[in-house]
Amino acid sequence: MMKPTDLTSDSVIFLLGAGASVDAKIPHAAKMVKELEREFQGDYKKLRPLYLLLKSAILFQRGLDDESPSTMVGVEDILNVIEELKKKHKNVLYPYIGTWSYHLTKVAGNDFENIIELDRLIRNKLYEWVANDVKSYAPARYLSKIVSLAKEIAFKMRIFTLNYDLCLEKSCEELRYNLEVGFNKNNSWSDDRFIDGENSDVDAYLYKLHGSIDWVKNEEIGLPERRPQAVNNAQLIFGTSVKMNSLDPYLYYIYEFRKYTKNKDLRFMIIVGYSFSDDHINNIITQALKANTYLKLIVVTYIAESDNAELAQEKDRVCKKIQVDNDRVIWEIFGAKLFLEEKLTIDYLVENLTTKSDLPF
């Protein structure tokens, strides 16, 4: 029988998506889209044709990949496309395309000015949703259960997040947990902070793969600096290509994610509130599953209990995305708060550990 001592510092990692922060009063994707589209009825009416074109093009491309046309187009999906369009003629595919589509040039404005304005609008709304709307971080305390589990098992947890809110940091701060986020006393980013020997009193490490609402870019050195609170010009990234360029800390983070997912001692990747819409992240998860037969995914996602058809569809979609059989996935159909506060324990992990004797050969 497996014991808690069979768990090591390399046994468990977390990956958090937007759904992990919904119970902390951060708007979910559908609410963000609804509020953004409301802006096109007022002061930003001129941007509506551009928004509709980008949204329709995303759905068209998904259809070519045999994805459900009913899949929601989120604000980050729009920003991913905007990141590519902002490159204009510097986009690597531009010489092969010949010209932009007629409808795009019609709605994008002179020198793509409407694209720039739409980008600014969405980023300002993200600040409003993630920072201004949070009056208190008390509702986010359930996220600190990840770190309390690490303290209980007595090893340092590695937490990777696609979110840029401050829910996890603030909830740990209130409880005086030492959550390392990669910034020194001068508030400058340093990868040395993630090395155990350099930082021995850490309870857990947090890797913010898409940036953070309290980061600003130091143009002189090209690295982010941390501010004491959220800022409107925060350094956030969108799009797979940005994660793979030479820009730190994002390049460092993605390689750290790959390194820890490929660790032969990894037994659980606990994925909370992630939509599996980032192909680069998905590819790394797929590689890890193929390389490690003992690795299981614990996928925490909220779906109404009565909707069995939607649940079956979601399981099929995710398994197809990451090329894995369903028996390698432990599905937890809960909100993040309920799972972290009531389900996630040492005993829960021990009960689900895979040993050599569990395998068919």
Secondary structure by P-SEA (a helix, b strand, c coil): cccccccccccbbbbbccccccccccccaaaaaaaaaaaaacccccaaaaaaaaaaaaaaaaaaacccccccccaaaaaaaaaaaaaccccccccccccccaaaaaaccccaaaaaaaaaaaaaaaaaaccccccccccccccaaaaaaaaaacbbbbbbbccccaaaaaaaaaaccccccccccccccccccccccccccccbbbbcccccccbbbcccccbbbbccccccccccccccccccccccaaaaaaaaaaaaaaccccccccccccccccaaaaaaaaaaaaaccccccbbbbbccccaaaaaaaaaaaaaaaacccccccccccccaaaaaaccccaaaaaaaccccccccc
